[in-house]
Amino acid sequence: MKTATKNTTTAKSKSAADTKTKTTASKTSASKSTSNGTVKAKPSAAEGLRDLFVDSLKDIYWAEKALTKALPKMAKNATSENLISAINDHLAVTQEQVARLEKVFSLVGEKAVAKKCDAMEGLIKEGEGIMEETEVGAVRDAGIIAASQKIEHYEIATYGTLVAFATTLGEDDAVLLLEKTLAEEKEADILLTEAAYNTINFDANEEDQDQE
């Protein structure tokens, strides 16, 4: 009887061990299927180009609204009159762009909803960091321009993509509005470049030399 009991116990232990091994193997297999470099899509993931287009609209809508709050802070920390004027002018343009995006939403039959833009949040935080790490004056002005141009380049890339999506989807009226914003972003980038190379960067360099 003792031998039979012992054999039964051994068999159960072996069975449990086999089950554990199979479970571990199953988990390992499942892990490989999700860790082979393929990103697992969220339940709300876009399934078509139109979904991706609308999702991108929501993203830049959040970005533009966030920028209307960030630009005044940049203007207050700038010292160059030309830079302050350029930032304030772009603030007014950005407010118009927000309203224009709302029209685009309406044209494509969607409600204007903002979706947090991680890229813009990061760029704004970087700009704030630059201001904290520079003294008031030409050096900070140069930093503000650098941060602003990174933002402009992101917006140019985004609106360029949105124009391409809208064109493919046959949303011609939306294309016209998005192209107008794209042109404004390109113009803003040019103005910032001119401001940097005309005076601010050279003034910042002179400040460095004076401190040596």
C-alpha positions in Angstrom: 0.0 0.0 0.0 2.8 2.4 0.9 4.5 1.7 -2.5 1.3 2.3 -4.4 0.7 5.6 -2.5 4.3 6.6 -3.2 3.9 5.9 -6.9 0.7 7.9 -7.0 2.3 10.8 -5.3 5.3 10.7 -7.7 2.9 10.5 -10.7 1.0 13.6 -9.5 4.2 15.5 -8.9 5.4 14.6 -12.4 2.1 15.6 -13.9 2.2 19.0 -12.0 5.8 19.5 -13.2 4.8 18.8 -16.8 1.9 21.2 -16.6 4.1 23.9 -15.2 6.6 23.3 -18.0 3.9 23.5 -20.6 2.5 26.7 -19.1 6.0 28.3 -19.0 6.6 27.3 -22.6 3.2 28.7 -23.6 4.0 32.0 -21.8 7.4 32.2 -23.5 5.9 31.6 -26.9 3.3 34.3 -26.3 6.1 36.6 -25.1 8.1 36.1 -28.3 5.0 36.9 -30.4 4.8 40.3 -28.8 8.5 41.1 -28.3 9.8 40.4 -31.8 9.8 44.1 -32.7 6.2 44.3 -33.8 4.3 46.9 -31.8 0.9 45.7 -30.5 -1.9 48.0 -31.6 -4.3 49.6 -29.1 -8.0 48.7 -29.3 -8.6 52.2 -30.6 -5.9 52.0 -33.3 -6.6 53.5 -36.7 -7.7 50.9 -39.3 -7.6 53.1 -42.4 -6.0 56.3 -43.8 -9.1 58.4 -42.9 -8.8 57.2 -39.3 -5.1 58.1 -39.3 -5.9 61.5 -40.8 -8.4 62.3 -38.2 -6.2 61.1 -35.4 -3.4 63.3 -36.7 -5.8 66.3 -36.8 -6.6 65.7 -33.2 -2.9 65.6 -32.4 -2.0 68.9 -34.1 -5.2 70.5 -32.7 -3.9 69.8 -29.2 -0.4 71.0 -30.2 -1.6 74.3 -31.6 -3.8 75.0 -28.5 -0.8 74.2 -26.2 1.4 76.6 -28.3 -1.0 79.5 -27.7 -0.2 79.2 -24.0 3.6 78.7 -24.5 4.2 81.6 -26.9 3.3 84.4 -24.4 5.9 83.0 -22.0 8.5 83.0 -24.7 7.7 86.6 -25.5 8.0 87.7 -21.9 11.4 86.1 -21.7 12.8 87.6 -24.9 14.6 90.9 -25.0 15.0 91.6 -28.7 12.1 93.8 -29.9 12.2 92.0 -33.3 11.9 88.6 -31.6 9.2 89.7 -29.3 7.2 91.1 -32.2 7.7 87.9 -34.3 6.5 85.8 -31.4 3.4 87.9 -30.7 2.6 88.0 -34.4 2.9 84.2 -34.6 0.6 83.9 -31.5 -2.1 85.7 -33.4 -1.5 83.4 -36.4 -1.6 80.3 -34.2 -4.9 81.3 -32.8 -6.2 81.6 -36.4 -4.8 78.2 -37.1 -6.7 76.7 -34.2 -9.9 78.1 -35.7 -8.9 76.8 -39.1 -8.4 73.3 -37.8 -11.9 73.4 -36.3 -13.2 74.2 -39.8 -11.2 71.2 -41.2 -12.8 68.9 -38.6 -16.2 70.2 -39.7 -15.4 69.7 -43.4 -14.5 66.0 -42.9 -17.5 65.4 -40.7 -15.7 65.1 -37.4 -16.0 66.8 -34.0 -13.1 69.0 -33.1 -11.4 67.0 -30.3 -7.8 67.4 -29.0 -5.6 64.4 -28.4 -2.5 65.0 -26.3 0.5 65.5 -28.6 3.6 64.0 -26.9 5.9 65.6 -29.4 4.7 69.2 -28.9 4.6 68.7 -25.1 8.3 67.6 -25.3 9.3 70.6 -27.5 7.6 73.1 -25.2 9.3 71.6 -22.2 12.6 71.7 -23.9 12.0 75.4 -24.7 11.2 76.1 -21.0 14.4 74.2 -20.1 16.5 76.4 -22.4 15.1 79.6 -20.8 15.9 78.2 -17.3 19.5 77.5 -18.4 20.2 80.8 -20.0 20.6 84.3 -18.7 18.2 87.0 -19.8 19.6 88.7 -22.9 20.9 87.8 -26.4 21.9 84.3 -25.3 18.4 83.5 -24.1 16.9 85.1 -27.2 19.1 82.7 -29.3 17.8 79.8 -27.2 14.2 80.8 -27.7 14.7 81.0 -31.5 16.3 77.5 -31.5 13.4 76.1 -29.5 10.8 77.9 -31.7 12.4 76.6 -34.9 12.2 73.0 -33.6 8.5 73.6 -33.1 8.1 75.1 -36.5 9.9 72.2 -38.2 7.6 69.7 -36.4 4.6 71.7 -37.5 5.8 71.9 -41.1 6.3 68.1 -41.2 2.9 67.5 -39.6 0.9 69.8 -41.9 2.8 68.5 -45.0 1.7 65.0 -44.0 -1.9 66.2 -43.4 -2.0 67.8 -46.8 -0.9 64.6 -48.4 -3.5 62.6 -46.5 -6.3 65.0 -47.3 -5.3 65.0 -51.0 -5.4 61.2 -51.1 -8.7 61.1 -49.4 -10.2 63.6 -51.8 -10.8 66.2 -49.1 -10.1 69.2 -51.4 -11.5 71.9 -49.2 -9.6 70.6 -46.3 -6.4 70.6 -48.4 -6.8 74.3 -49.1 -7.0 75.2 -45.4 -4.2 72.9 -44.4 -1.9 74.3 -47.2 -2.6 77.8 -46.0 -1.4 76.8 -42.5 1.6 75.0 -43.9 2.7 78.1 -45.8 2.3 80.2 -42.6 4.6 77.8 -40.7 7.2 77.9 -43.4 7.1 81.7 -43.4 7.5 81.7 -39.6 10.5 79.5 -39.8 12.1 81.9 -42.3 11.5 84.9 -40.1 13.1 83.2 -37.1 16.1 82.3 -39.2 16.5 85.9 -40.4 16.1 87.1 -36.8 18.8 84.7 -35.6 21.4 85.5 -38.4 20.8 89.2 -38.6 21.4 90.2 -35.0 20.6 87.8 -32.1 23.2 85.0 -32.7 26.0 87.6 -33.2 24.9 89.5 -30.1 25.0 86.3 -28.1 28.4 85.5 -29.4 29.6 89.0 -28.4 28.3 88.4 -24.9 30.3 85.2 -24.7 33.5 87.1 -25.7 32.9 89.9 -23.2 32.7 87.3 -20.4 36.1 85.7 -21.4 
